[in-house]
Amino acid sequence: MITLADARRIIAAGEKKAAEIGQPMNIAVVDAGGNLVSHVRMDNAWLGSVDISIKKAWTSRAFDITTKDLGANSGPTQQFFGINASNDGKVMIFAGGIPLKKDGKVVGAVGVSGGAGEQDQSVAEAAAAAY
């Protein structure tokens, strides 16, 4: 179970990494059911990325895969082609979403948006590592 205390710790680690790279981010944490536990929009982070960060977290939990890996398998000749059109467009297929695991079981996810894909991914990795 992802508690609010867990989510706050995860987000704090993400905020620290975002500050280190000089890119304000939106960071979201969802629980095992894909429900939002907590979200932060850092000062000057893109407003449009609020929704994207939440959907990246949801996508990672819904499919138990990083959004980066899902995206890599979503091209025209790949096994998940068109998946981004499912779930009323809620599925995000670019870097920044990572499942959170405890004892090998997915218990939630973190989603990050606000920079380039590599930046989102690095912040998400730092955030996930705090869990």
N, CA, C and O atoms as a printed pandas DataFrame, in Angstrom:
     atom_number atom_name residue_name chain_id  residue_number  x_coord  y_coord  z_coord
0              1         N          MET        A               1    0.840   -1.183    0.000
1              2        CA          MET        A               1    0.000    0.000    0.000
2              3         C          MET        A               1    0.886    1.247    0.000
3              4         O          MET        A               1    1.861    1.323    0.748
4              5         N          ILE        A               2    0.549    2.198   -0.822
5              6        CA          ILE        A               2    1.243    3.483   -0.858
6              7         C          ILE        A               2    0.501    4.439    0.073
7              8         O          ILE        A               2   -0.654    4.787   -0.171
8              9         N          THR        A               3    1.167    4.851    1.123
9             10        CA          THR        A               3    0.573    5.800    2.061
10            11         C          THR        A               3    0.892    7.223    1.620
11            12         O          THR        A               3    1.717    7.444    0.733
12            13         N          LEU        A               4    0.234    8.167    2.247
13            14        CA          LEU        A               4    0.530    9.567    1.966
14            15         C          LEU        A               4    1.975    9.886    2.352
15            16         O          LEU        A               4    2.650   10.648    1.660
16            17         N          ALA        A               5    2.447    9.308    3.452
17            18        CA          ALA        A               5    3.840    9.525    3.863
18            19         C          ALA        A               5    4.799    8.984    2.799
19            20         O          ALA        A               5    5.809    9.619    2.494
20            21         N          ASP        A               6    4.485    7.810    2.233
21            22        CA          ASP        A               6    5.299    7.255    1.148
22            23         C          ASP        A               6    5.310    8.214   -0.033
23            24         O          ASP        A               6    6.367    8.536   -0.576
24            25         N          ALA        A               7    4.126    8.663   -0.423
25            26        CA          ALA        A               7    4.001    9.548   -1.585
26            27         C          ALA        A               7    4.790   10.836   -1.376
27            28         O          ALA        A               7    5.451   11.319   -2.296
28            29         N          ARG        A               8    4.723   11.383   -0.184
29            30        CA          ARG        A               8    5.456   12.616    0.096
30            31         C          ARG        A               8    6.968   12.402   -0.005
31            32         O          ARG        A               8    7.692   13.267   -0.497
32            33         N          ARG        A               9    7.439   11.242    0.466
33            34        CA          ARG        A               9    8.868   10.926    0.387
34            35         C          ARG        A               9    9.295   10.743   -1.071
35            36         O          ARG        A               9   10.358   11.218   -1.472
36            37         N          ILE        A              10    8.482   10.068   -1.849
37            38        CA          ILE        A              10    8.746    9.840   -3.271
38            39         C          ILE        A              10    8.800   11.178   -4.007
39            40         O          ILE        A              10    9.719   11.433   -4.786
40            41         N          ILE        A              11    7.825   12.011   -3.755
41            42        CA          ILE        A              11    7.764   13.324   -4.401
42            43         C          ILE        A              11    8.954   14.188   -3.990
43            44         O          ILE        A              11    9.541   14.869   -4.831
44            45         N          ALA        A              12    9.309   14.168   -2.726
45            46        CA          ALA        A              12   10.446   14.970   -2.259
46            47         C          ALA        A              12   11.729   14.570   -2.985
47            48         O          ALA        A              12   12.532   15.429   -3.350
48            49         N          ALA        A              13   11.921   13.273   -3.194
49            50        CA          ALA        A              13   13.113   12.812   -3.916
50            51         C          ALA        A              13   13.074   13.283   -5.367
51            52         O          ALA        A              13   14.100   13.660   -5.933
52            53         N          GLY        A              14   11.898   13.258   -5.954
53            54        CA          GLY        A              14   11.744   13.764   -7.320
54            55         C          GLY        A              14   12.003   15.253   -7.407
55            56         O          GLY        A              14   12.661   15.719   -8.337
56            57         N          GLU        A              15   11.493   16.003   -6.447
57            58        CA          GLU        A              15   11.726   17.444   -6.417
58            59         C          GLU        A              15   13.214   17.754   -6.291
59            60         O          GLU        A              15   13.718   18.672   -6.939
60            61         N          LYS        A              16   13.905   16.997   -5.469
61            62        CA          LYS        A              16   15.344   17.207   -5.284
62            63         C          LYS        A              16   16.087   17.015   -6.605
63            64         O          LYS        A              16   16.938   17.826   -6.968
64            65         N          LYS        A              17   15.758   15.933   -7.325
65            66        CA          LYS        A              17   16.409   15.660   -8.610
66            67         C          LYS        A              17   16.058   16.743   -9.627
67            68         O          LYS        A              17   16.925   17.206  -10.368
68            69         N          ALA        A              18   14.795   17.145   -9.662
69            70        CA          ALA        A              18   14.373   18.193  -10.595
70            71         C          ALA        A              18   15.125   19.493  -10.337
71            72         O          ALA        A              18   15.523   20.180  -11.277
72            73         N          ALA        A              19   15.319   19.831   -9.065
73            74        CA          ALA        A              19   16.080   21.038   -8.714
74            75         C          ALA        A              19   17.538   20.901   -9.159
75            76         O          ALA        A              19   18.140   21.859   -9.643
76            77         N          GLU        A              20   18.100   19.693   -8.988
77            78        CA          GLU        A              20   19.496   19.459   -9.401
78            79         C          GLU        A              20   19.695   19.671  -10.900
79            80         O          GLU        A              20   20.725   20.193  -11.326
80            81         N          ILE        A              21   18.705   19.262  -11.697
81            82        CA          ILE        A              21   18.845   19.401  -13.148
82            83         C          ILE        A              21   18.276   20.725  -13.659
83            84         O          ILE        A              21   18.360   21.033  -14.848
84            85         N          GLY        A              22   17.698   21.500  -12.744
85            86        CA          GLY        A              22   17.196   22.826  -13.105
86            87         C          GLY        A              22   15.933   22.809  -13.948
87            88         O          GLY        A              22   15.724   23.697  -14.776
88            89         N          GLN        A              23   15.081   21.793  -13.741
89            90        CA          GLN        A              23   13.854   21.691  -14.512
90            91         C          GLN        A              23   12.675   21.448  -13.576
91            92         O          GLN        A              23   12.545   20.354  -13.026
92            93         N          PRO        A              24   11.811   22.450  -13.384
93            94        CA          PRO        A              24   10.640   22.239  -12.530
94            95         C          PRO        A              24    9.702   21.196  -13.136
95            96         O          PRO        A              24    9.501   21.154  -14.349
96            97         N          MET        A              25    9.140   20.367  -12.281
97            98        CA          MET        A              25    8.335   19.231  -12.728
98            99         C          MET        A              25    7.009   19.137  -11.990
99           100         O          MET        A              25    6.815   19.717  -10.921
100          101         N          ASN        A              26    6.112   18.389  -12.601
101          102        CA          ASN        A              26    4.909   17.895  -11.959
102          103         C          ASN        A              26    5.193   16.450  -11.608
103          104         O          ASN        A              26    5.676   15.689  -12.446
104          105         N          ILE        A              27    4.900   16.067  -10.383
105          106        CA          ILE        A              27    5.181   14.710   -9.914
106          107         C          ILE        A              27    3.920   14.166   -9.248
107          108         O          ILE        A              27    3.364   14.785   -8.341
108          109         N          ALA        A              28    3.478   12.996   -9.716
109          110        CA          ALA        A              28    2.268   12.369   -9.191
110          111         C          ALA        A              28    2.580   10.962   -8.698
111          112         O          ALA        A              28    3.433   10.269   -9.253
112          113         N          VAL        A              29    1.876   10.552   -7.649
113          114        CA          VAL        A              29    1.994    9.193   -7.119
114          115         C          VAL        A              29    0.593    8.614   -7.012
115          116         O          VAL        A              29   -0.317    9.244   -6.472
116          117         N          VAL        A              30    0.435    7.395   -7.539
117          118        CA          VAL        A              30   -0.841    6.682   -7.442
118          119         C          VAL        A              30   -0.656    5.399   -6.643
119          120         O          VAL        A              30    0.459    4.898   -6.494
120          121         N          ASP        A              31   -1.758    4.880   -6.137
121          122        CA          ASP        A              31   -1.728    3.646   -5.363
122          123         C          ASP        A              31   -1.965    2.437   -6.272
123          124         O          ASP        A              31   -1.980    2.572   -7.496
124          125         N          ALA        A              32   -2.146    1.274   -5.680
125          126        CA          ALA        A              32   -2.317    0.032   -6.441
126          127         C          ALA        A              32   -3.545    0.058   -7.346
127          128         O          ALA        A              32   -3.576   -0.630   -8.366
128          129         N          GLY        A              33   -4.548    0.839   -6.983
129          130        CA          GLY        A              33   -5.751    0.954   -7.797
130          131         C          GLY        A              33   -5.660    2.040   -8.858
131          132         O          GLY        A              33   -6.622    2.283   -9.586
132          133         N          GLY        A              34   -4.501    2.694   -8.946
133          134        CA          GLY        A              34   -4.327    3.774   -9.908
134          135         C          GLY        A              34   -4.905    5.100   -9.443
135          136         O          GLY        A              34   -4.990    6.057  -10.213
136          137         N          ASN        A              35   -5.301    5.149   -8.174
137          138        CA          ASN        A              35   -5.891    6.360   -7.608
138          139         C          ASN        A              35   -4.800    7.326   -7.148
139          140         O          ASN        A              35   -3.803    6.908   -6.559
140          141         N          LEU        A              36   -4.989    8.587   -7.412
141          142        CA          LEU        A              36   -4.020    9.603   -7.029
142          143         C          LEU        A              36   -3.901    9.668   -5.507
143          144         O          LEU        A              36   -4.899    9.813   -4.801
144          145         N          VAL        A              37   -2.668    9.559   -5.013
145          146        CA          VAL        A              37   -2.386    9.705   -3.590
146          147         C          VAL        A              37   -1.894   11.120   -3.321
147          148         O          VAL        A              37   -2.312   11.765   -2.360
148          149         N          SER        A              38   -0.992   11.598   -4.192
149          150        CA          SER        A              38   -0.470   12.950   -4.020
150          151         C          SER        A              38    0.119   13.446   -5.332
151          152         O          SER        A              38    0.530   12.664   -6.189
152          153         N          HIS        A              39    0.147   14.761   -5.463
153          154        CA          HIS        A              39    0.706   15.406   -6.653
154          155         C          HIS        A              39    1.315   16.728   -6.223
155          156         O          HIS        A              39    0.827   17.382   -5.302
156          157         N          VAL        A              40    2.389   17.112   -6.901
157          158        CA          VAL        A              40    2.956   18.432   -6.678
158          159         C          VAL        A              40    3.297   19.047   -8.033
159          160         O          VAL        A              40    3.797   18.378   -8.937
160          161         N          ARG        A              41    3.013   20.324   -8.139
161          162        CA          ARG        A              41    3.467   21.106   -9.290
162          163         C          ARG        A              41    4.491   22.083   -8.754
163          164         O          ARG        A              41    4.149   23.031   -8.047
164          165         N          MET        A              42    5.748   21.849   -9.095
165          166        CA          MET        A              42    6.808   22.728   -8.627
166          167         C          MET        A              42    6.613   24.127   -9.217
167          168         O          MET        A              42    5.994   24.282  -10.269
168          169         N          ASP        A              43    7.135   25.120   -8.546
169          170        CA          ASP        A              43    7.056   26.493   -9.054
170          171         C          ASP        A              43    7.582   26.538  -10.477
171          172         O          ASP        A              43    8.660   26.022  -10.773
172          173         N          ASN        A              44    6.814   27.159  -11.349
173          174        CA          ASN        A              44    7.147   27.361  -12.766
174          175         C          ASN        A              44    7.085   26.101  -13.625
175          176         O          ASN        A              44    7.484   26.136  -14.789
176          177         N          ALA        A              45    6.597   25.001  -13.081
177          178        CA          ALA        A              45    6.393   23.804  -13.912
178          179         C          ALA        A              45    5.207   24.061  -14.836
179          180         O          ALA        A              45    4.281   24.795  -14.492
180          181         N          TRP        A              46    5.254   23.451  -16.001
181          182        CA          TRP        A              46    4.196   23.649  -16.986
182          183         C          TRP        A              46    2.838   23.207  -16.455
183          184         O          TRP        A              46    2.708   22.114  -15.905
184          185         N          LEU        A              47    1.846   24.042  -16.618
185          186        CA          LEU        A              47    0.487   23.728  -16.204
186          187         C          LEU        A              47   -0.059   22.526  -16.978
187          188         O          LEU        A              47   -0.752   21.682  -16.412
188          189         N          GLY        A              48    0.255   22.453  -18.270
189          190        CA          GLY        A              48   -0.236   21.350  -19.095
190          191         C          GLY        A              48    0.305   20.000  -18.685
191          192         O          GLY        A              48   -0.250   18.966  -19.059
192          193         N          SER        A              49    1.387   19.997  -17.917
193          194        CA          SER        A              49    1.997   18.745  -17.486
194          195         C          SER        A              49    1.376   18.164  -16.214
195          196         O          SER        A              49    1.711   17.046  -15.823
196          197         N          VAL        A              50    0.490   18.898  -15.574
197          198        CA          VAL        A              50   -0.203   18.361  -14.398
198          199         C          VAL        A              50   -0.938   17.085  -14.804
199          200         O          VAL        A              50   -0.726   16.023  -14.217
200          201         N          ASP        A              51   -1.791   17.197  -15.799
201          202        CA          ASP        A              51   -2.581   16.063  -16.285
202          203         C          ASP        A              51   -1.684   14.940  -16.802
203          204         O          ASP        A              51   -1.954   13.764  -16.558
204          205         N          ILE        A              52   -0.627   15.299  -17.509
205          206        CA          ILE        A              52    0.263   14.287  -18.084
206          207         C          ILE        A              52    0.959   13.490  -16.991
207          208         O          ILE        A              52    1.066   12.268  -17.098
208          209         N          SER        A              53    1.436   14.155  -15.941
209          210        CA          SER        A              53    2.122   13.424  -14.865
210          211         C          SER        A              53    1.185   12.436  -14.182
211          212         O          SER        A              53    1.579   11.311  -13.875
212          213         N          ILE        A              54   -0.037   12.849  -13.948
213          214        CA          ILE        A              54   -1.015   11.959  -13.311
214          215         C          ILE        A              54   -1.316   10.772  -14.226
215          216         O          ILE        A              54   -1.405    9.634  -13.764
216          217         N          LYS        A              55   -1.472   11.038  -15.517
217          218        CA          LYS        A              55   -1.761    9.950  -16.458
218          219         C          LYS        A              55   -0.560    9.026  -16.663
219          220         O          LYS        A              55   -0.744    7.835  -16.911
220          221         N          LYS        A              56    0.662    9.549  -16.564
221          222        CA          LYS        A              56    1.837    8.680  -16.644
222          223         C          LYS        A              56    1.850    7.722  -15.454
223          224         O          LYS        A              56    2.116    6.532  -15.619
224          225         N          ALA        A              57    1.568    8.231  -14.271
225          226        CA          ALA        A              57    1.520    7.361  -13.095
226          227         C          ALA        A              57    0.421    6.313  -13.266
227          228         O          ALA        A              57    0.650    5.131  -13.012
228          229         N          TRP        A              58   -0.760    6.735  -13.693
229          230        CA          TRP        A              58   -1.867    5.801  -13.889
230          231         C          TRP        A              58   -1.501    4.732  -14.926
231          232         O          TRP        A              58   -1.760    3.548  -14.711
232          233         N          THR        A              59   -0.906    5.141  -16.037
233          234        CA          THR        A              59   -0.525    4.203  -17.093
234          235         C          THR        A              59    0.460    3.167  -16.581
235          236         O          THR        A              59    0.310    1.977  -16.858
236          237         N          SER        A              60    1.465    3.609  -15.837
237          238        CA          SER        A              60    2.457    2.676  -15.305
238          239         C          SER        A              60    1.815    1.648  -14.397
239          240         O          SER        A              60    2.191    0.476  -14.418
240          241         N          ARG        A              61    0.850    2.077  -13.599
241          242        CA          ARG        A              61    0.155    1.128  -12.724
242          243         C          ARG        A              61   -0.826    0.260  -13.507
243          244         O          ARG        A              61   -0.934   -0.939  -13.250
244          245         N          ALA        A              62   -1.526    0.844  -14.439
245          246        CA          ALA        A              62   -2.534    0.094  -15.196
246          247         C          ALA        A              62   -1.936   -1.060  -15.989
247          248         O          ALA        A              62   -2.565   -2.104  -16.158
248          249         N          PHE        A              63   -0.700   -0.858  -16.478
249          250        CA          PHE        A              63   -0.059   -1.884  -17.295
250          251         C          PHE        A              63    1.206   -2.466  -16.651
251          252         O          PHE        A              63    1.866   -3.325  -17.236
252          253         N          ASP        A              64    1.537   -1.995  -15.449
253          254        CA          ASP        A              64    2.703   -2.488  -14.700
254          255         C          ASP        A              64    3.979   -2.469  -15.531
255          256         O          ASP        A              64    4.731   -3.443  -15.560
256          257         N          ILE        A              65    4.208   -1.352  -16.203
257          258        CA          ILE        A              65    5.363   -1.172  -17.071
258          259         C          ILE        A              65    5.735    0.302  -17.053
259          260         O          ILE        A              65    4.880    1.157  -16.823
260          261         N          THR        A              66    7.004    0.603  -17.293
261          262        CA          THR        A              66    7.361    2.015  -17.396
262          263         C          THR        A              66    6.725    2.584  -18.660
263          264         O          THR        A              66    6.547    1.872  -19.648
264          265         N          THR        A              67    6.390    3.844  -18.624
265          266        CA          THR        A              67    5.823    4.455  -19.828
266          267         C          THR        A              67    6.879    4.538  -20.924
267          268         O          THR        A              67    6.545    4.535  -22.108
268          269         N          LYS        A              68    8.134    4.610  -20.542
269          270        CA          LYS        A              68    9.225    4.602  -21.524
270          271         C          LYS        A              68    9.228    3.280  -22.295
271          272         O          LYS        A              68    9.320    3.278  -23.523
272          273         N          ASP        A              69    9.128    2.158  -21.580
273          274        CA          ASP        A              69    9.101    0.849  -22.239
274          275         C          ASP        A              69    7.806    0.639  -23.027
275          276         O          ASP        A              69    7.818    0.042  -24.104
276          277         N          LEU        A              70    6.708    1.125  -22.492
277          278        CA          LEU        A              70    5.444    1.013  -23.219
278          279         C          LEU        A              70    5.536    1.770  -24.533
279          280         O          LEU        A              70    5.095    1.286  -25.575
280          281         N          GLY        A              71    6.112    2.961  -24.473
281          282        CA          GLY        A              71    6.283    3.761  -25.685
282          283         C          GLY        A              71    7.161    3.076  -26.711
283          284         O          GLY        A              71    6.884    3.131  -27.909
284          285         N          ALA        A              72    8.216    2.431  -26.246
285          286        CA          ALA        A              72    9.127    1.729  -27.157
286          287         C          ALA        A              72    8.442    0.561  -27.859
287          288         O          ALA        A              72    8.890    0.114  -28.915
288          289         N          ASN        A              73    7.363    0.073  -27.270
289          290        CA          ASN        A              73    6.616   -1.043  -27.851
290          291         C          ASN        A              73    5.301   -0.611  -28.487
291          292         O          ASN        A              73    4.429   -1.440  -28.747
292          293         N          SER        A              74    5.160    0.700  -28.737
293          294        CA          SER        A              74    3.904    1.244  -29.268
294          295         C          SER        A              74    4.015    1.780  -30.685
295          296         O          SER        A              74    3.061    2.365  -31.200
296          297         N          GLY        A              75    5.160    1.590  -31.323
297          298        CA          GLY        A              75    5.340    2.057  -32.695
298          299         C          GLY        A              75    4.488    1.262  -33.672
299          300         O          GLY        A              75    3.908    0.243  -33.297
300          301         N          PRO        A              76    4.406    1.713  -34.915
301          302        CA          PRO        A              76    3.539    1.087  -35.920
302          303         C          PRO        A              76    3.738   -0.417  -36.120
303          304         O          PRO        A              76    2.788   -1.115  -36.475
304          305         N          THR        A              77    4.928   -0.919  -35.904
305          306        CA          THR        A              77    5.141   -2.355  -36.102
306          307         C          THR        A              77    5.277   -3.112  -34.784
307          308         O          THR        A              77    5.632   -4.291  -34.778
308          309         N          GLN        A              78    4.997   -2.446  -33.679
309          310        CA          GLN        A              78    5.186   -3.052  -32.359
310          311         C          GLN        A              78    3.894   -3.626  -31.790
311          312         O          GLN        A              78    2.797   -3.331  -32.263
312          313         N          GLN        A              79    4.057   -4.451  -30.763
313          314        CA          GLN        A              79    2.934   -5.186  -30.181
314          315         C          GLN        A              79    1.849   -4.306  -29.550
315          316         O          GLN        A              79    0.690   -4.717  -29.489
316          317         N          PHE        A              80    2.199   -3.115  -29.086
317          318        CA          PHE        A              80    1.212   -2.257  -28.426
318          319         C          PHE        A              80    0.792   -1.068  -29.283
319          320         O          PHE        A              80    0.306   -0.068  -28.754
320          321         N          PHE        A              81    0.972   -1.162  -30.580
321          322        CA          PHE        A              81    0.595   -0.069  -31.467
322          323         C          PHE        A              81   -0.875    0.304  -31.256
323          324         O          PHE        A              81   -1.755   -0.556  -31.291
324          325         N          GLY        A              82   -1.122    1.579  -31.039
325          326        CA          GLY        A              82   -2.481    2.084  -30.851
326          327         C          GLY        A              82   -2.959    2.095  -29.413
327          328         O          GLY        A              82   -4.066    2.556  -29.138
328          329         N          ILE        A              83   -2.146    1.596  -28.486
329          330        CA          ILE        A              83   -2.584    1.523  -27.088
330          331         C          ILE        A              83   -2.900    2.902  -26.513
331          332         O          ILE        A              83   -3.740    3.032  -25.623
332          333         N          ASN        A              84   -2.224    3.930  -27.027
333          334        CA          ASN        A              84   -2.459    5.283  -26.519
334          335         C          ASN        A              84   -3.866    5.791  -26.828
335          336         O          ASN        A              84   -4.305    6.779  -26.239
336          337         N          ALA        A              85   -4.572    5.136  -27.736
337          338        CA          ALA        A              85   -5.952    5.517  -28.037
338          339         C          ALA        A              85   -6.944    4.821  -27.106
339          340         O          ALA        A              85   -8.133    5.139  -27.118
340          341         N          SER        A              86   -6.467    3.883  -26.307
341          342        CA          SER        A              86   -7.358    3.156  -25.397
342          343         C          SER        A              86   -7.631    3.970  -24.138
343          344         O          SER        A              86   -6.995    4.995  -23.892
344          345         N          ASN        A              87   -8.572    3.502  -23.360
345          346        CA          ASN        A              87   -8.886    4.128  -22.074
346          347         C          ASN        A              87   -9.180    5.621  -22.211
347          348         O          ASN        A              87   -8.736    6.434  -21.399
348          349         N          ASP        A              88   -9.927    5.960  -23.242
349          350        CA          ASP        A              88  -10.324    7.355  -23.503
350          351         C          ASP        A              88   -9.132    8.299  -23.592
351          352         O          ASP        A              88   -9.213    9.451  -23.165
352          353         N          GLY        A              89   -8.018    7.806  -24.150
353          354        CA          GLY        A              89   -6.841    8.635  -24.339
354          355         C          GLY        A              89   -6.036    8.873  -23.075
355          356         O          GLY        A              89   -5.178    9.755  -23.041
356          357         N          LYS        A              90   -6.300    8.105  -22.050
357          358        CA          LYS        A              90   -5.627    8.284  -20.762
358          359         C          LYS        A              90   -4.218    7.692  -20.743
359          360         O          LYS        A              90   -3.433    8.005  -19.848
360          361         N          VAL        A              91   -3.888    6.846  -21.712
361          362        CA          VAL        A              91   -2.613    6.138  -21.728
362          363         C          VAL        A              91   -1.505    7.031  -22.276
363          364         O          VAL        A              91   -1.619    7.570  -23.377
364          365         N          MET        A              92   -0.442    7.183  -21.506
365          366        CA          MET        A              92    0.728    7.972  -21.901
366          367         C          MET        A              92    1.833    7.017  -22.338
367          368         O          MET        A              92    2.119    6.036  -21.652
368          369         N          ILE        A              93    2.453    7.308  -23.481
369          370        CA          ILE        A              93    3.466    6.395  -24.010
370          371         C          ILE        A              93    4.819    7.073  -24.197
371          372         O          ILE        A              93    5.550    6.769  -25.139
372          373         N          PHE        A              94    5.145    7.989  -23.297
373          374        CA          PHE        A              94    6.482    8.561  -23.322
374          375         C          PHE        A              94    7.050    8.574  -21.909
375          376         O          PHE        A              94    6.311    8.483  -20.929
376          377         N          ALA        A              95    8.357    8.688  -21.818
377          378        CA          ALA        A              95    9.109    8.498  -20.578
378          379         C          ALA        A              95    8.590    9.349  -19.422
379          380         O          ALA        A              95    8.085   10.456  -19.607
380          381         N          GLY        A              96    8.736    8.783  -18.212
381          382        CA          GLY        A              96    8.412    9.516  -16.996
382          383         C          GLY        A              96    7.470    8.807  -16.046
383          384         O          GLY        A              96    7.184    9.329  -14.969
384          385         N          GLY        A              97    6.977    7.632  -16.411
385          386        CA          GLY        A              97    6.116    6.859  -15.519
386          387         C          GLY        A              97    6.805    5.563  -15.133
387          388         O          GLY        A              97    7.319    4.846  -15.991
388          389         N          ILE        A              98    6.817    5.259  -13.824
389          390        CA          ILE        A              98    7.502    4.068  -13.331
390          391         C          ILE        A              98    6.648    3.382  -12.265
391          392         O          ILE        A              98    6.204    4.029  -11.317
392          393         N          PRO        A              99    6.412    2.058  -12.416
393          394        CA          PRO        A              99    5.710    1.327  -11.363
394          395         C          PRO        A              99    6.537    1.293  -10.077
395          396         O          PRO        A              99    7.767    1.280  -10.117
396          397         N          LEU        A             100    5.856    1.280   -8.957
397          398        CA          LEU        A             100    6.503    1.148   -7.655
398          399         C          LEU        A             100    6.231   -0.259   -7.144
399          400         O          LEU        A             100    5.083   -0.701   -7.105
400          401         N          LYS        A             101    7.285   -0.957   -6.755
401          402        CA          LYS        A             101    7.147   -2.356   -6.339
402          403         C          LYS        A             101    7.591   -2.560   -4.904
403          404         O          LYS        A             101    8.520   -1.920   -4.412
404          405         N          LYS        A             102    6.888   -3.479   -4.248
405          406        CA          LYS        A             102    7.259   -3.921   -2.910
406          407         C          LYS        A             102    7.212   -5.438   -2.922
407          408         O          LYS        A             102    6.188   -6.032   -3.259
408          409         N          ASP        A             103    8.311   -6.056   -2.558
409          410        CA          ASP        A             103    8.417   -7.517   -2.564
410          411         C          ASP        A             103    8.032   -8.098   -3.924
411          412         O          ASP        A             103    7.387   -9.143   -4.006
412          413         N          GLY        A             104    8.439   -7.400   -4.992
413          414        CA          GLY        A             104    8.198   -7.870   -6.346
414          415         C          GLY        A             104    6.800   -7.618   -6.879
415          416         O          GLY        A             104    6.507   -7.972   -8.021
416          417         N          LYS        A             105    5.942   -7.022   -6.093
417          418        CA          LYS        A             105    4.552   -6.754   -6.504
418          419         C          LYS        A             105    4.356   -5.258   -6.729
419          420         O          LYS        A             105    4.804   -4.444   -5.922
420          421         N          VAL        A             106    3.686   -4.895   -7.823
421          422        CA          VAL        A             106    3.408   -3.488   -8.101
422          423         C          VAL        A             106    2.335   -2.987   -7.138
423          424         O          VAL        A             106    1.242   -3.546   -7.058
424          425         N          VAL        A             107    2.670   -1.925   -6.410
425          426        CA          VAL        A             107    1.763   -1.374   -5.406
426          427         C          VAL        A             107    1.352    0.060   -5.709
427          428         O          VAL        A             107    0.592    0.666   -4.954
428          429         N          GLY        A             108    1.854    0.600   -6.814
429          430        CA          GLY        A             108    1.547    1.967   -7.189
430          431         C          GLY        A             108    2.472    2.395   -8.300
431          432         O          GLY        A             108    3.108    1.564   -8.947
432          433         N          ALA        A             109    2.548    3.699   -8.521
433          434        CA          ALA        A             109    3.425    4.219   -9.572
434          435         C          ALA        A             109    3.661    5.703   -9.360
435          436         O          ALA        A             109    2.915    6.387   -8.659
436          437         N          VAL        A             110    4.730    6.177   -9.996
437          438        CA          VAL        A             110    5.044    7.600   -9.999
438          439         C          VAL        A             110    5.030    8.075  -11.447
439          440         O          VAL        A             110    5.445    7.346  -12.348
440          441         N          GLY        A             111    4.556    9.288  -11.667
441          442        CA          GLY        A             111    4.556    9.891  -12.990
442          443         C          GLY        A             111    5.140   11.290  -12.922
443          444         O          GLY        A             111    4.805   12.069  -12.030
444          445         N          VAL        A             112    6.013   11.604  -13.865
445          446        CA          VAL        A             112    6.693   12.895  -13.882
446          447         C          VAL        A             112    6.567   13.526  -15.260
447          448         O          VAL        A             112    6.735   12.851  -16.276
448          449         N          SER        A             113    6.270   14.822  -15.293
449          450        CA          SER        A             113    6.190   15.534  -16.561
450          451         C          SER        A             113    6.565   16.993  -16.347
451          452         O          SER        A             113    6.253   17.592  -15.318
452          453         N          GLY        A             114    7.241   17.548  -17.345
453          454        CA          GLY        A             114    7.596   18.955  -17.277
454          455         C          GLY        A             114    8.852   19.299  -18.037
455          456         O          GLY        A             114    9.193   20.474  -18.171
456          457         N          GLY        A             115    9.547   18.296  -18.538
457          458        CA          GLY        A             115   10.775   18.544  -19.274
458          459         C          GLY        A             115   10.846   17.641  -20.487
459          460         O          GLY        A             115    9.837   17.106  -20.946
460          461         N          ALA        A             116   12.057   17.481  -21.000
461          462        CA          ALA        A             116   12.284   16.526  -22.083
462          463         C          ALA        A             116   12.136   15.125  -21.507
463          464         O          ALA        A             116   12.204   14.938  -20.292
464          465         N          GLY        A             117   11.935   14.143  -22.376
465          466        CA          GLY        A             117   11.740   12.775  -21.927
466          467         C          GLY        A             117   12.836   12.267  -21.013
467          468         O          GLY        A             117   12.559   11.618  -20.005
468          469         N          GLU        A             118   14.081   12.561  -21.363
469          470        CA          GLU        A             118   15.207   12.113  -20.529
470          471         C          GLU        A             118   15.156   12.760  -19.145
471          472         O          GLU        A             118   15.487   12.123  -18.145
472          473         N          GLN        A             119   14.743   14.015  -19.092
473          474        CA          GLN        A             119   14.629   14.700  -17.804
474          475         C          GLN        A             119   13.501   14.096  -16.973
475          476         O          GLN        A             119   13.669   13.825  -15.784
476          477         N          ASP        A             120   12.351   13.890  -17.609
477          478        CA          ASP        A             120   11.222   13.282  -16.901
478          479         C          ASP        A             120   11.626   11.917  -16.345
479          480         O          ASP        A             120   11.322   11.593  -15.197
480          481         N          GLN        A             121   12.306   11.130  -17.158
481          482        CA          GLN        A             121   12.706    9.783  -16.747
482          483         C          GLN        A             121   13.692    9.832  -15.590
483          484         O          GLN        A             121   13.569    9.048  -14.649
484          485         N          SER        A             122   14.659   10.727  -15.637
485          486        CA          SER        A             122   15.651   10.792  -14.563
486          487         C          SER        A             122   15.013   11.210  -13.242
487          488         O          SER        A             122   15.391   10.704  -12.186
488          489         N          VAL        A             123   14.063   12.116  -13.290
489          490        CA          VAL        A             123   13.369   12.535  -12.079
490          491         C          VAL        A             123   12.475   11.403  -11.561
491          492         O          VAL        A             123   12.397   11.172  -10.354
492          493         N          ALA        A             124   11.805   10.705  -12.474
493          494        CA          ALA        A             124   10.957    9.574  -12.070
494          495         C          ALA        A             124   11.800    8.470  -11.437
495          496         O          ALA        A             124   11.382    7.863  -10.451
496          497         N          GLU        A             125   12.972    8.207  -11.989
497          498        CA          GLU        A             125   13.855    7.176  -11.423
498          499         C          GLU        A             125   14.307    7.552  -10.019
499          500         O          GLU        A             125   14.338    6.704   -9.127
500          501         N          ALA        A             126   14.658    8.819   -9.818
501          502        CA          ALA        A             126   15.070    9.273   -8.491
502          503         C          ALA        A             126   13.896    9.179   -7.507
503          504         O          ALA        A             126   14.072    8.781   -6.356
504          505         N          ALA        A             127   12.723    9.541   -7.965
505          506        CA          ALA        A             127   11.540    9.466   -7.109
506          507         C          ALA        A             127   11.227    8.017   -6.736
507          508         O          ALA        A             127   10.987    7.709   -5.568
508          509         N          ALA        A             128   11.231    7.139   -7.725
509          510        CA          ALA        A             128   10.923    5.725   -7.483
510          511         C          ALA        A             128   11.940    5.091   -6.540
511          512         O          ALA        A             128   11.588    4.237   -5.726
512          513         N          ALA        A             129   13.181    5.502   -6.647
513          514        CA          ALA        A             129   14.237    4.957   -5.787
514          515         C          ALA        A             129   13.994    5.275   -4.316
515          516         O          ALA        A             129   14.481    4.563   -3.438
516          517         N          ALA        A             130   13.248    6.333   -4.045
517          518        CA          ALA        A             130   12.961    6.713   -2.660
518          519         C          ALA        A             130   11.935    5.809   -2.024
519          520         O          ALA        A             130   11.781    5.823   -0.803
520          521         N          TYR        A             131   11.223    5.018   -2.818
521          522        CA          TYR        A             131   10.238    4.090   -2.258
522          523         C          TYR        A             131   10.923    2.839   -1.782
523          524         O          TYR        A             131   10.266    1.929   -1.276
